[in-house]
Amino acid sequence: MSVETPEKSYPVTPRNRVKRLHERGAYDREAVHAVLDSALLCHVAYVIDGQPFCTPTMHWREGDWLYWHGSSASRMLRHLKAGTPVCLTVSHLDGLVLARSGFHHSANYRSVMCFGKARVVDDPEEKRKALKGVVERFYPGRTAQLRPDQPQEVKATMVIGMPIAEASVKLRAAQVGDDEEDFALPVWAGVIPVTTVIGKPETSPHVPSGVSIPEHLALYDEGRPLDDVLIEAQALYERHGG
């Protein structure tokens, strides 16, 4: 289902080239995949009849392919059915950067932009694998415990796949960039780290008595950074063949 390419980097084109603060940019697959794989949510931008739209959704990666899904009634997905150029983005906020001047206030972040032509996954076997993948990618081993998808559920769900044609990463992971002449100002400056962490599970009231959290969810241990959990889940997903 996925497509692998041997090159270490995505091609650099006028479309994906980082123009401002280009030293923060990267194009190698390892960097691109790391930002994609440590996130669950993305934003998909596209144009319908001259009107721009940007839709938040869940995504997952297999090789150089990105996938997302939604209702078959979705305007976005119905538009993509014929195949259309899209830009998919992911961003992480890692820190608040407070300087001694407003100009140098900033943020530490990781972001990625991926370009390609999206299409609907129509092949029944490919769609079946993709619908399994959206669960297994985040919760490896879980589908073995679930009831099979009903035909009407499969029909009501549309899956979109997009080979990554071009991509770029941009990030900042640094301290304050104040001007030297401002160092003596009696103003606090520094970085306030920001991390999303796993909370305590809240069991559904309809879970039968005696049913505990399964072993395959052990990686979602309370207090772990979400980034680490998602990267580990992606590695497990790939190890078991997607």
Buried (B, 14 or more C-beta within 10 A) or exposed (E): BBEEEEEEBBEBEEEBEBEEEEEBBBBBBEBBBBBBBBBBEBBBBBEEEEEEEEBEBBBBBBBBBBBBBBEBEBEBBBBBBEEBBBBBBBBBEBBBBBBBEEEBBBEBBBBBBBBBEBBBBEEEEEBBBBBBBBBBBBBBBBBEEEEEBEEEEBEEBBBBBBBBBBBBBBBBEEEBEBEEEBEEEEEEBEBEEEEEEBEEEEEEEEEEEEEEEEEBBEBBEEEEEBBBBBBBBBEBBBEEEB
